Amino acid sequence: MLRPRIIPSLLIQDNGLVKTVNFKNPKYVGDPINAVKIFNEKEVDELSIFDIDATFHEKEPNYSLIEKLANQSMMPLCYGGGVKTVEQAERIFSLGVEKIALSSAILKNPNLITKIADRVGSQSVVVVLDVKKKILGNYEAYTHNGNKSTGINPLKFVEEAQRLGAGEIVINSIDKDGLMKGYDLDLIKKIREKITIPMTVLGGAGSLDDIKKIIKQHGVIGIAAGSLFVFKGPYKAVLINYPNREEKNKLF
């Protein structure tokens, strides 16, 4: 039986593990390789890693680091950051990554979704949309760490991404990022109604109750979190954590 996936989401900057609030002020929280080793021990469902420097600075993906992360990871691994071509995607898959996350490149050239899906399979192609809520209540997709508006309505784009061959959609709320006050439930509901492919939500988890609420409302879905799995306690001490089997069973 299919079950919801609970997914730690790690941000990489200058080869270090960082955490942001509203996509700003990245705070160093440790070594990503060490974090992967700890998550292995905790038997996580899946792991997502995003290089927030690659696209922002127009850099190639850091293949050396990706290979090290993939070699250490005992769980399915999704990587995103700086991927603009089919050749880059194929090289990353050759290093042992199971899924590739596409964002700014496919907002400029949506057909890249189809080109990569045709080569590696739709199940391995993840479309990530970083989304902000506008003053009048509409939503807009942003790129370059939330600094560049696109004018693209994510509610429309997810339908196109599905049609073009995306195997999964990740919706990341810039407004909720790092605040640990809960997900954007309205945004999640609106996106879920638009697509039938797997969906993962990110941005805002502050407790396991936040995850439970999403599962209760949407059933089989991916629930990703960053701060929740790298911080502990009211003072946000850095501590890699993840629900154990008993805690997870209480969420479903």
C-alpha positions in Angstrom: 0.0 0.0 0.0 1.3 3.4 -0.9 2.0 5.7 2.0 2.9 9.4 2.4 6.6 10.1 2.1 8.3 12.3 4.7 11.3 13.9 3.2 14.1 16.0 4.7 15.0 18.9 2.4 18.6 20.1 2.6 20.0 23.3 1.2 23.6 23.5 0.0 25.7 26.7 -0.3 29.5 26.8 -0.7 29.5 23.0 -0.1 27.9 23.5 3.3 24.5 22.7 4.7 22.5 25.9 5.3 18.9 26.9 6.3 17.1 30.0 5.3 14.0 32.0 6.4 11.8 33.3 3.5 14.8 32.3 1.3 17.0 34.9 2.9 20.0 34.9 5.4 21.3 31.4 4.9 22.6 30.0 8.2 25.3 27.4 8.2 24.1 24.3 10.1 26.7 21.7 9.3 28.3 19.3 6.8 25.9 17.8 4.2 27.8 14.5 4.0 27.5 14.0 7.8 23.8 14.9 7.6 23.2 12.3 4.9 24.9 9.7 7.1 22.7 10.5 10.0 19.6 10.4 7.9 20.7 6.9 6.7 20.7 5.7 10.3 17.2 7.2 10.8 15.9 5.3 7.7 14.2 8.3 6.0 11.8 7.7 3.1 13.6 9.9 0.7 16.1 12.9 0.7 16.0 16.1 -1.3 19.1 18.2 -1.8 19.1 21.6 -3.4 22.2 23.6 -4.3 21.0 27.2 -3.9 24.2 28.7 -5.3 24.2 26.9 -8.7 21.3 28.7 -10.5 21.8 32.0 -8.7 25.4 32.3 -9.8 24.9 30.5 -13.2 27.2 27.7 -12.2 27.4 24.1 -13.3 26.2 21.5 -10.8 28.9 20.5 -8.4 29.3 16.9 -9.8 32.0 16.0 -7.3 29.8 16.9 -4.3 26.8 15.2 -5.9 28.7 12.0 -6.4 29.9 12.0 -2.7 26.3 12.6 -1.5 24.9 9.9 -3.8 27.6 7.4 -2.7 26.7 8.0 1.0 22.9 8.0 0.5 21.1 4.7 1.3 17.7 6.2 0.5 16.3 7.6 -2.8 18.0 10.9 -3.5 16.6 13.9 -5.4 19.0 16.6 -6.5 18.3 20.1 -7.8 20.4 23.1 -8.7 21.9 24.5 -11.9 20.5 21.9 -14.3 19.8 23.4 -17.7 20.4 20.6 -20.2 19.7 17.0 -20.9 23.4 16.2 -20.8 23.8 17.6 -17.3 20.8 15.6 -16.1 22.1 12.4 -17.5 25.5 13.0 -15.9 23.8 13.5 -12.5 21.8 10.3 -12.9 25.0 8.5 -13.8 26.4 9.5 -10.3 23.6 7.5 -8.5 20.9 10.1 -8.1 17.3 8.8 -8.5 15.4 12.0 -9.2 16.4 15.4 -10.7 14.7 18.6 -9.7 14.1 21.2 -12.4 13.1 24.8 -11.6 14.3 28.0 -13.3 15.4 26.3 -16.5 12.0 24.8 -17.2 10.2 28.0 -16.5 12.1 29.5 -19.4 11.9 26.4 -21.5 9.1 24.1 -20.4 9.9 21.6 -23.2 13.1 20.7 -21.3 10.8 18.6 -19.1 9.8 16.4 -22.1 13.4 16.1 -23.3 14.7 14.9 -20.0 11.7 12.7 -19.3 12.2 11.0 -22.7 15.8 10.1 -21.8 15.4 9.1 -18.1 11.7 8.5 -17.6 9.0 10.7 -16.2 9.2 9.1 -12.7 12.7 10.7 -12.3 11.7 14.2 -13.4 10.6 16.6 -10.5 9.4 20.1 -11.2 10.0 22.5 -8.3 8.1 25.7 -8.1 9.1 28.4 -5.5 5.9 30.3 -4.9 5.0 33.6 -3.3 1.5 34.9 -2.6 0.7 38.2 -4.2 -1.2 41.1 -2.5 -4.5 40.3 -4.2 -4.3 36.6 -3.2 -2.9 35.2 -6.4 0.3 33.2 -6.5 3.5 33.6 -8.6 6.5 31.5 -9.3 9.9 33.0 -8.5 13.5 31.9 -9.3 17.0 32.7 -8.2 16.4 32.1 -4.5 13.1 34.0 -4.5 14.7 37.2 -6.0 13.4 37.0 -9.5 9.7 37.2 -10.4 8.6 35.3 -13.5 5.0 36.4 -13.9 4.1 32.7 -14.1 1.0 31.5 -12.4 1.9 28.2 -10.7 -1.7 26.9 -10.8 -1.5 27.0 -14.6 2.1 25.9 -14.9 1.7 22.6 -13.0 -0.9 21.5 -15.5 1.5 22.2 -18.3 4.3 20.5 -16.5 2.2 17.4 -16.0 1.2 17.4 -19.7 4.9 17.7 -20.7 5.9 14.6 -18.8 6.8 15.7 -15.2 6.6 12.8 -12.8 6.2 14.9 -9.7 5.5 18.5 -8.6 7.2 20.1 -5.6 5.5 23.3 -4.3 7.8 25.3 -2.1 6.2 28.3 -0.2 8.7 31.2 0.0 6.4 33.0 2.4 6.4 30.0 4.8 10.1 29.0 4.4 11.9 28.6 7.7 9.1 30.1 9.9 8.0 26.8 11.3 4.4 27.9 11.6 2.7 25.5 9.2 2.3 25.0 5.5 0.3 27.1 3.1 -2.8 24.9 3.1 -4.7 27.0 0.6 -1.9 26.8 -1.9 -1.5 23.1 -1.4 -5.3 22.5 -1.9 -5.4 24.5 -5.1 -2.4 22.7 -6.6 -3.6 19.3 -5.6 -6.9 19.9 -7.5 -4.9 20.7 -10.7 -2.8 17.6 -11.0 -3.0 13.8 -10.7 0.8 13.1 -10.6 2.6 12.8 -7.2 3.0 16.0 -5.3 5.3 17.1 -2.5 4.9 20.2 -0.4 7.6 22.2 1.3 7.9 25.3 3.4 6.6 25.9 6.9 6.6 22.6 8.9 7.2 23.3 12.6 5.9 20.1 14.1 4.8 16.6 13.3 1.2 17.9 13.7 1.8 20.1 10.7 2.7 17.0 8.7 -0.2 15.0 10.1 -2.6 17.8 9.0 -1.4 17.5 5.4 -1.7 13.7 5.4 -5.2 13.9 6.8 -6.3 16.4 4.1 -4.5 15.0 1.1 -3.7 11.3 1.8 -0.8 9.9 -0.2 1.5 12.9 -0.7 5.1 13.9 -0.2 5.7 16.1 2.9 9.1 17.8 2.9 10.7 19.9 5.6 14.0 21.6 6.3 14.1 23.4 9.6 12.0 20.7 11.3 14.6 18.1 10.6 17.8 20.1 11.4 16.7 22.2 14.4 15.4 21.1 17.8 13.7 23.1 20.6 12.6 26.7 21.0 16.2 28.0 20.5 16.7 26.0 17.3 19.7 24.1 18.3 21.2 22.3 15.4 20.2 18.6 15.7 19.5 16.3 12.8 16.3 14.5 13.6 13.5 12.5 12.0 10.4 10.7 13.3 11.0 7.1 14.3 8.7 4.3 13.1 6.3 4.6 16.0 6.0 8.4 15.5 5.5 8.0 11.7 2.7 5.4 12.2 0.8 7.9 14.3 0.8 10.3 11.4 -0.9 8.0 8.9 
